[in-house]
Amino acid sequence: MTFDSARWQARFDELRAAHRVPGASLAVLVGGNVHELASGVLHRATGVEVTTDSVFLSGSLAKVYTATLVMQLVDSGGLELDTPVVSVLPEFATPDPEATKTIAIRRLLSHTGGLTCDFTYDSGRGDDCLARYDDGAHLRYEFVDGMKDFSPPLEMGLVPVTETVFAASGGPAFGGEHFPVVFSTLADGTECVYIGMRVTPKVA
């Protein structure tokens, strides 16, 4: 089976324009070979063209093909929906050891596993943005004006709990404990961050 690159490139361009999508990339698997296409621009203001190496945030698109692959395995008898996830993916873990042991594949597919994983960290622009993303989120907390001598600047590592709530730790001032850091926007549009009192991990 052959892949007509020119035909599909034209069709891809046509669909992108018809649906007013600024830019897109596409990979098609045919006969064991991957054919890559690109169309449009990454940003209308800059006019930078999309290439097959351009990076896009895939978002929830992964849910569709992941669920499809899982159900194909179920249909072929290679997987059971009520199998605990950790028995298939040993690296799977949650803050709750009991939940880690019992959450089944069916729960993940139906969004009933109780997980809160919607976290997007903006590591900025540039060729090293992916490396900065891997470094994780950090926060520098510094007193200013009349309180600048109250405490030296504090550097904190942030572990995401939800999209706006983080567990902060780091530096001798905090020891090995964590405390909440919450990012929010007030009703008047003011962006703010709440850095809470130090708390210890829940043990009971």
Disulfide bonds with the S-S distance in Angstrom:
none
